[in-house]
């Protein structure tokens, strides 16, 4: 395995011999090896079944083939691709766009974009924000990608209703080419709507939950439309998946990450900070936050016992957050594992001119590059964390490209699956999210939720003494 083409995980500064008493005793982690091996066996045994359908995605060509087929039908003359989705239906797409498209993609000319459309991922229902985007685009030159497996996601379907009216007003009944629905392959409300109105459809495969769906048509279709090298993205994920077939946690980077997070959790380290030193990976940290929070944040274990499990994810960005969060991480509570992502090679370096030779506090920068400074800042943060006795590990990536991003996706997904086994929880449901959805349905008057609405509306108002 070449270290030039794959991500590498360095866990040496997690341990107490490197960072002191708040680090992890390596013997304690070694004692977890049998449980880690059992977690690996459980995940391997369930591959492709139940809610582990996502494990089959890296080696499948169906998402790419169908996405190319659909885009060939709808993409001619299109200037804007608007993605309606929320949570796992949006975060992966945003991450891919941020990491792999030109940073100014949406501001480039069509020629400079290689004919690809601009992409707008609308993952909120703030009316002012939605209105601003819809005012900007020309519906006659826009494809709206509606992503909802059930077709009843209130936020996504409300966005779709507005866009449909917009299209109908502008184009009359001939608007079906401008809507693509990514939904359940067999049933659901959105599948029925698409069939009735003649919209192109893409499947969310069975056994693929939203937060594990980035390598399904959910993420692949917008990537294809915007010119991302999706074959290499999937190849990277497949390569990492292959590395994760090994049961030895010292040779499996995802299993090792899961075991470390679990062992530190037993010590009260219950916050996991993802800290990429790359603007291109800032939204990877956002995608990871959902993956960890919805998967491992659970009230109940599989046996029904109440455990209130799960570390809290946090995101930061190097070097931006050296001036906002690092103070807390180096001198605050000892409750965090920080995973630093360092990039060995940026696509540009930007030389720093040698001027102000007489000003010692500035002149030292001359002759270096911004890439040099980024590397020094990343190294400096690691020194500060180590000196502060803070456990952290380092993911080194050779550069940010499609293969590396695929590896990062697969590494995190496998680590979270193993983490669920170690905690003895279901990492693939989200009952806490469903409770909030049900309340929103009731308050909006959805049929079948009348009793819950009456209950919610009958709740006592807060005491005036607690209102300021």
GULOTOR-474671 format. One record per residue (C-alpha): residue number from 1; x, y, z. Coordinates in pm, whole numbers, plus 50000, padded with zeros to 5 digits. Each point is the difference from the previous one (the first is absolute). Layout:
ATOM	resi	px	py	pz
ATOM	NUM	X	Y	Z;
...
***
This chain:
ATOM	resi	px	py	pz
ATOM	1	50000	50000	50000;
ATOM	2	50152	50329	49894;
ATOM	3	49990	50279	50255;
ATOM	4	49998	50242	49709;
ATOM	5	49645	49913	49904;
ATOM	6	49815	49915	50319;
ATOM	7	49904	50166	50324;
ATOM	8	50199	49910	50312;
ATOM	9	49890	49998	50363;
ATOM	10	50253	50086	50273;
ATOM	11	49870	49926	50349;
ATOM	12	50327	50040	50191;
ATOM	13	49887	50318	50180;
ATOM	14	49685	49837	50135;
ATOM	15	50196	49810	50262;
ATOM	16	50109	50099	50349;
ATOM	17	50368	49943	49926;
ATOM	18	49976	50292	49755;
ATOM	19	49747	50239	50162;
ATOM	20	49995	49900	50365;
ATOM	21	49732	49892	50243;
ATOM	22	49703	50104	49785;
ATOM	23	50116	49782	49715;
ATOM	24	49903	49641	49940;
ATOM	25	50197	49716	50155;
ATOM	26	50106	49785	49706;
ATOM	27	49940	49687	50210;
ATOM	28	49639	50111	50053;
ATOM	29	49955	50029	49625;
ATOM	30	50164	49662	49948;
ATOM	31	49751	49853	50249;
ATOM	32	49724	50124	49769;
ATOM	33	50138	49799	49706;
ATOM	34	49765	49700	50046;
ATOM	35	49695	50228	50010;
ATOM	36	50129	50185	49694;
ATOM	37	50047	49670	49817;
ATOM	38	49644	49902	50091;
ATOM	39	49873	50335	49873;
ATOM	40	50185	49942	49675;
ATOM	41	49856	49650	49968;
ATOM	42	49646	50132	50057;
ATOM	43	50034	50266	49729;
ATOM	44	50163	49759	49757;
ATOM	45	49727	49744	50061;
ATOM	46	49727	50253	49926;
ATOM	47	50153	50150	49682;
ATOM	48	49738	50076	49740;
ATOM	49	49712	49902	50230;
ATOM	50	49758	50199	50211;
ATOM	51	50115	50359	50027;
ATOM	52	50353	49918	49885;
ATOM	53	49913	50026	49633;
ATOM	54	50241	50293	49980;
ATOM	55	50295	49760	50030;
ATOM	56	49925	49887	49643;
ATOM	57	50005	50348	49846;
ATOM	58	50375	50049	49932;
ATOM	59	50020	49701	49768;
ATOM	60	49669	50057	49821;
ATOM	61	49977	50176	49662;
ATOM	62	49623	50041	50005;
ATOM	63	49993	50345	50160;
ATOM	64	50245	50141	49748;
ATOM	65	49835	49841	49697;
ATOM	66	49649	50109	50094;
ATOM	67	50115	50350	50100;
ATOM	68	50173	50051	49666;
ATOM	69	49692	49871	49819;
ATOM	70	49769	50241	50182;
ATOM	71	50230	50300	49962;
ATOM	72	50029	49931	49626;
ATOM	73	49621	50030	49981;
ATOM	74	49953	50314	50209;
ATOM	75	50330	50188	49994;
ATOM	76	49999	50162	49656;
ATOM	77	50019	50379	50032;
ATOM	78	49974	49990	50379;
ATOM	79	50179	50278	50188;
ATOM	80	49903	49912	50358;
ATOM	81	49950	49680	50197;
ATOM	82	49798	50063	50317;
ATOM	83	50006	49718	50253;
ATOM	84	49711	49982	50245;
ATOM	85	50093	49777	50293;
ATOM	86	50086	50012	50366;
ATOM	87	50236	49809	50227;
ATOM	88	50150	49703	49818;
ATOM	89	49819	50104	49683;
ATOM	90	50210	50315	49984;
ATOM	91	50315	49991	50215;
ATOM	92	50188	49749	49785;
ATOM	93	49922	50192	49683;
ATOM	94	50121	50323	50158;
ATOM	95	50316	49827	50115;
ATOM	96	50077	49860	49654;
ATOM	97	49942	50337	49836;
ATOM	98	50217	50187	50249;
ATOM	99	50281	49746	49983;
ATOM	100	50013	49922	49629;
ATOM	101	49862	50295	49804;
ATOM	102	50185	50326	49943;
ATOM	103	49956	50212	50315;
ATOM	104	49833	50267	49788;
ATOM	105	49806	49752	49785;
ATOM	106	49667	50182	50020;
ATOM	107	50164	50331	49907;
ATOM	108	50184	49873	49693;
ATOM	109	49872	50032	49645;
ATOM	110	49833	49696	49847;
ATOM	111	50307	49952	49781;
ATOM	112	50234	50012	50299;
ATOM	113	49775	49745	50174;
ATOM	114	50047	49764	49706;
ATOM	115	49631	50026	49914;
ATOM	116	49894	49878	50344;
ATOM	117	49713	50175	50179;
ATOM	118	50031	50206	50313;
ATOM	119	49888	49803	50305;
ATOM	120	49792	50125	50292;
ATOM	121	49926	49762	50288;
ATOM	122	49703	50141	50191;
ATOM	123	49994	49815	50330;
ATOM	124	49789	50241	50203;
ATOM	125	49652	50149	49972;
ATOM	126	50084	50353	50111;
ATOM	127	49754	50188	49774;
ATOM	128	50229	50295	49934;
ATOM	129	50289	49774	49900;
ATOM	130	49786	49781	49775;
ATOM	131	49838	50302	49835;
ATOM	132	50340	50156	49929;
ATOM	133	50118	49689	49817;
ATOM	134	49680	49961	49802;
ATOM	135	50012	50367	49902;
ATOM	136	50350	49946	49864;
ATOM	137	49941	49700	49774;
ATOM	138	49815	49967	49670;
ATOM	139	49762	49703	50038;
ATOM	140	50014	49936	49626;
ATOM	141	50373	49931	50036;
ATOM	142	49986	49817	50332;
ATOM	143	49966	49639	50111;
ATOM	144	49855	49948	50347;
ATOM	145	50128	49683	50165;
ATOM	146	49754	49894	50270;
ATOM	147	50156	49756	50247;
ATOM	148	49773	49820	50245;
ATOM	149	49979	49624	50043;
ATOM	150	49653	50012	50150;
ATOM	151	49867	50294	49806;
ATOM	152	49853	50137	50322;
ATOM	153	50297	50199	50128;
ATOM	154	49818	50324	50087;
ATOM	155	50292	50233	49928;
ATOM	156	50092	49846	49665;
ATOM	157	49644	49961	49876;
ATOM	158	49913	50358	50095;
ATOM	159	50293	50121	49791;
ATOM	160	49884	49779	49713;
ATOM	161	49646	50139	50017;
ATOM	162	50133	50354	49962;
ATOM	163	50230	49904	49710;
ATOM	164	49724	49805	49825;
ATOM	165	49770	50303	50010;
ATOM	166	50286	50215	49870;
ATOM	167	50062	49760	49710;
ATOM	168	49631	49968	49918;
ATOM	169	49954	50377	49995;
ATOM	170	50300	50048	49773;
ATOM	171	49984	49696	49771;
ATOM	172	49642	49883	50015;
ATOM	173	49938	49624	50009;
ATOM	174	50330	49922	49823;
ATOM	175	50227	50012	50303;
ATOM	176	50066	49634	50078;
ATOM	177	50356	50011	49857;
ATOM	178	50093	50246	50271;
ATOM	179	49936	49767	50297;
ATOM	180	50197	49692	50101;
ATOM	181	49888	49799	50304;
ATOM	182	50241	49789	50205;
ATOM	183	49782	49778	50213;
ATOM	184	49896	49650	50100;
ATOM	185	50051	49758	49711;
ATOM	186	49656	49841	50036;
ATOM	187	49752	50206	50202;
ATOM	188	49947	50317	50197;
ATOM	189	49821	50327	49931;
ATOM	190	50271	50155	49784;
ATOM	191	50022	49690	49781;
ATOM	192	49626	50032	49934;
ATOM	193	50026	50372	49924;
ATOM	194	50286	49935	49758;
ATOM	195	49805	49727	49822;
ATOM	196	49688	50217	49973;
ATOM	197	50187	50305	49870;
ATOM	198	50266	49834	49786;
ATOM	199	50307	50103	50199;
ATOM	200	50328	49811	49960;
ATOM	201	50085	49797	50309;
ATOM	202	50305	49860	50172;
ATOM	203	49990	49736	50274;
ATOM	204	50117	50023	50358;
ATOM	205	50097	49633	50036;
ATOM	206	49843	49786	50268;
ATOM	207	50210	49982	50314;
ATOM	208	50154	50343	49943;
ATOM	209	49906	50261	50260;
ATOM	210	50034	50368	49923;
ATOM	211	50324	50062	50186;
ATOM	212	50162	49701	49822;
ATOM	213	49868	50095	49656;
ATOM	214	50271	50227	49857;
ATOM	215	50130	49728	49766;
ATOM	216	49650	49912	49880;
ATOM	217	49812	50206	49740;
ATOM	218	49931	50250	50281;
ATOM	219	50358	50125	49967;
ATOM	220	50105	49848	49669;
ATOM	221	49735	50170	49782;
ATOM	222	50098	50361	50089;
ATOM	223	50366	49897	49980;
ATOM	224	49949	49863	49648;
ATOM	225	49810	50313	49897;
ATOM	226	50280	50229	50117;
ATOM	227	50282	49798	49843;
ATOM	228	50150	49829	50305;
ATOM	229	50212	49690	49932;
ATOM	230	49753	49765	50166;
ATOM	231	50176	49681	49892;
ATOM	232	50312	50106	50189;
ATOM	233	49790	50109	50298;
ATOM	234	49851	49651	50020;
ATOM	235	50338	49837	49940;
ATOM	236	50139	50183	50302;
ATOM	237	49710	49882	50214;
ATOM	238	50046	49643	49875;
ATOM	239	50371	50010	50084;
ATOM	240	49928	50114	50356;
ATOM	241	49724	49742	50031;
ATOM	242	50255	49734	49906;
ATOM	243	50237	50127	50271;
ATOM	244	49713	49960	50245;
ATOM	245	49950	49630	49927;
ATOM	246	50281	49926	50250;
ATOM	247	49886	49907	50352;
ATOM	248	50324	50113	50170;
ATOM	249	49926	50351	50129;
ATOM	250	50368	50097	49968;
ATOM	251	49975	49940	49626;
ATOM	252	49647	50132	49941;
ATOM	253	49993	50383	50024;
ATOM	254	49622	50022	50045;
ATOM	255	49990	49732	50270;
ATOM	256	50291	50165	50180;
ATOM	257	49821	50336	49993;
ATOM	258	49683	49842	50138;
ATOM	259	50188	49821	50276;
ATOM	260	50186	50316	50105;
ATOM	261	49681	50204	50008;
ATOM	262	49830	49729	50206;
ATOM	263	50288	49963	50246;
ATOM	264	50033	50374	50050;
ATOM	265	49624	50023	50048;
ATOM	266	50034	49769	50299;
ATOM	267	50241	50259	50142;
ATOM	268	49752	50285	49959;
ATOM	269	50139	50124	49669;
ATOM	270	49663	50051	49836;
ATOM	271	50060	50266	49733;
ATOM	272	50157	49919	49664;
ATOM	273	50138	50296	49807;
ATOM	274	50065	49964	49627;
ATOM	275	50264	50259	49907;
ATOM	276	50099	50006	49631;
ATOM	277	50283	50229	49894;
ATOM	278	49840	50051	49661;
ATOM	279	49728	50236	49887;
ATOM	280	49897	49733	49750;
ATOM	281	49923	49758	50286;
ATOM	282	49808	50240	50222;
ATOM	283	49668	49841	49901;
ATOM	284	50140	49650	50053;
ATOM	285	50002	50091	50369;
ATOM	286	49633	50102	49969;
ATOM	287	49910	49673	49827;
ATOM	288	50187	49807	50271;
ATOM	289	49810	50181	50275;
ATOM	290	49669	49859	49881;
ATOM	291	50145	49654	49943;
ATOM	292	50127	49978	50357;
ATOM	293	49715	50181	50176;
ATOM	294	49706	49816	49843;
ATOM	295	50175	49663	50002;
ATOM	296	50147	49985	50349;
ATOM	297	49780	50239	50197;
ATOM	298	49744	49756	50138;
ATOM	299	49787	49971	50313;
ATOM	300	49973	49623	49999;
ATOM	301	50227	49703	49947;
ATOM	302	49887	49704	49792;
ATOM	303	49878	49823	50314;
ATOM	304	49774	50293	50085;
ATOM	305	50210	50132	50287;
ATOM	306	50036	50376	50023;
ATOM	307	50357	50103	49920;
ATOM	308	49982	50354	49857;
ATOM	309	50303	49915	49787;
ATOM	310	50203	50196	49754;
ATOM	311	50284	50250	49976;
ATOM	312	49916	50354	49892;
ATOM	313	50150	50099	49664;
ATOM	314	50152	50341	49946;
ATOM	315	50146	50157	49690;
ATOM	316	50286	50241	49965;
ATOM	317	50209	50130	49711;
ATOM	318	50371	50058	49987;
ATOM	319	50129	50263	50006;
ATOM	320	49682	50202	50053;
ATOM	321	49915	49845	50334;
ATOM	322	50347	50035	50145;
ATOM	323	49869	50348	50071;
ATOM	324	49669	49887	50150;
ATOM	325	49993	49643	50136;
ATOM	326	50356	49879	50057;
ATOM	327	50027	50193	50327;
ATOM	328	49722	49781	50138;
ATOM	329	50149	49683	49858;
ATOM	330	50344	50059	50149;
ATOM	331	49902	50140	50342;
ATOM	332	49635	49911	50061;
ATOM	333	49845	49676	50132;
ATOM	334	50167	49669	49920;
ATOM	335	49692	49870	49822;
ATOM	336	50101	50001	49635;
ATOM	337	50169	49785	49739;
ATOM	338	50119	50216	49713;
ATOM	339	50052	49844	49658;
ATOM	340	50225	50227	49796;
ATOM	341	49990	49960	49622;
ATOM	342	50323	50121	49842;
ATOM	343	50051	50037	49625;
ATOM	344	50344	49928	49861;
ATOM	345	49956	50176	49667;
ATOM	346	49772	50282	49891;
ATOM	347	49927	50064	49633;
ATOM	348	50155	50346	50036;
ATOM	349	50258	50144	50236;
ATOM	350	49996	50385	49959;
ATOM	351	50353	50132	50061;
ATOM	352	50040	50271	50264;
ATOM	353	50200	50299	49868;
ATOM	354	50308	50111	50193;
ATOM	355	49924	50357	50107;
ATOM	356	50028	50202	50320;
ATOM	357	50343	49852	50069;
ATOM	358	50047	50241	50286;
ATOM	359	49689	49887	50187;
ATOM	360	50097	49679	50177;
ATOM	361	49642	49897	50080;
ATOM	362	49910	49996	49630;
ATOM	363	50320	49941	49805;
ATOM	364	50035	49635	50107;
ATOM	365	49698	49914	49783;
ATOM	366	50178	50096	49679;
ATOM	367	50129	49714	49789;
ATOM	368	49739	49758	50136;
ATOM	369	49656	49914	49861;
ATOM	370	49650	49992	50143;
ATOM	371	50023	49621	49977;
ATOM	372	50312	50015	50221;
ATOM	373	49813	50215	50250;
ATOM	374	49700	49766	49999;
ATOM	375	50228	49704	50075;
ATOM	376	50175	50193	50277;
ATOM	377	49667	50104	50155;
ATOM	378	49876	49640	49991;
ATOM	379	50321	49879	50162;
ATOM	380	49980	50281	50255;
ATOM	381	49652	49898	50107;
ATOM	382	50120	49644	50050;
ATOM	383	50287	50125	50217;
ATOM	384	49759	50210	50208;
ATOM	385	49761	49708	50048;
ATOM	386	50283	49768	50099;
ATOM	387	50148	50249	50244;
ATOM	388	49652	50052	50145;
ATOM	389	49964	49628	50063;
ATOM	390	49710	49967	49757;
ATOM	391	49947	49671	49817;
ATOM	392	49978	50041	49624;
ATOM	393	50063	49801	49686;
ATOM	394	50095	50104	49650;
ATOM	395	49856	49899	49665;
ATOM	396	50254	50086	49732;
ATOM	397	49870	50026	49646;
ATOM	398	50237	50034	49702;
ATOM	399	49773	50261	49839;
ATOM	400	49630	50075	49973;
ATOM	401	49872	49813	49697;
ATOM	402	49719	49761	49908;
ATOM	403	50182	49687	50111;
ATOM	404	50095	50144	50337;
ATOM	405	49648	50126	50065;
ATOM	406	49863	49654	49922;
ATOM	407	50243	49855	50252;
ATOM	408	49894	50253	50262;
ATOM	409	49633	49919	49949;
ATOM	410	50053	49624	50033;
ATOM	411	50236	50038	50297;
ATOM	412	49746	50198	50199;
ATOM	413	49701	49783	49908;
ATOM	414	50178	49682	50103;
ATOM	415	50129	50159	50322;
ATOM	416	49648	50102	50096;
ATOM	417	49861	49654	49921;
ATOM	418	50266	49843	50224;
ATOM	419	49927	50263	50266;
ATOM	420	49636	49897	50012;
ATOM	421	50099	49639	50059;
ATOM	422	50238	50098	50280;
ATOM	423	49721	50200	50168;
ATOM	424	49744	49722	49934;
ATOM	425	49759	50246	49839;
ATOM	426	49822	50021	49667;
ATOM	427	50216	50242	49802;
ATOM	428	49753	50017	49713;
ATOM	429	49675	50132	50149;
ATOM	430	49921	50352	50125;
ATOM	431	49698	49994	50233;
ATOM	432	50085	50341	50146;
ATOM	433	49975	50158	49657;
ATOM	434	49669	49825	49933;
ATOM	435	49848	50147	50317;
ATOM	436	50067	50352	49876;
ATOM	437	49861	49915	49656;
ATOM	438	49679	49867	50148;
ATOM	439	49949	50313	50204;
ATOM	440	50050	50218	49692;
ATOM	441	49755	49787	49800;
ATOM	442	49740	50042	50274;
ATOM	443	50043	50375	50031;
ATOM	444	49972	50039	49620;
ATOM	445	49671	49807	49997;
ATOM	446	50107	49677	49832;
ATOM	447	49725	49739	49992;
ATOM	448	50044	49724	50256;
ATOM	449	50175	50222	50253;
ATOM	450	49689	50168	50148;
ATOM	451	50041	49843	50343;
ATOM	452	50362	50111	50027;
ATOM	453	49905	50350	49887;
ATOM	454	49735	50024	50270;
ATOM	455	50253	49882	50255;
ATOM	456	50259	50255	49889;
ATOM	457	49752	50287	49989;
ATOM	458	49868	49903	50342;
ATOM	459	50331	50032	50171;
ATOM	460	50011	50261	50274;
ATOM	461	50162	50329	49906;
ATOM	462	50322	50095	50180;
ATOM	463	49960	50187	50324;
ATOM	464	50022	50378	49943;
ATOM	465	50275	50024	50263;
ATOM	466	50226	49803	49767;
ATOM	467	49939	50225	49700;
ATOM	468	50236	50296	49959;
***
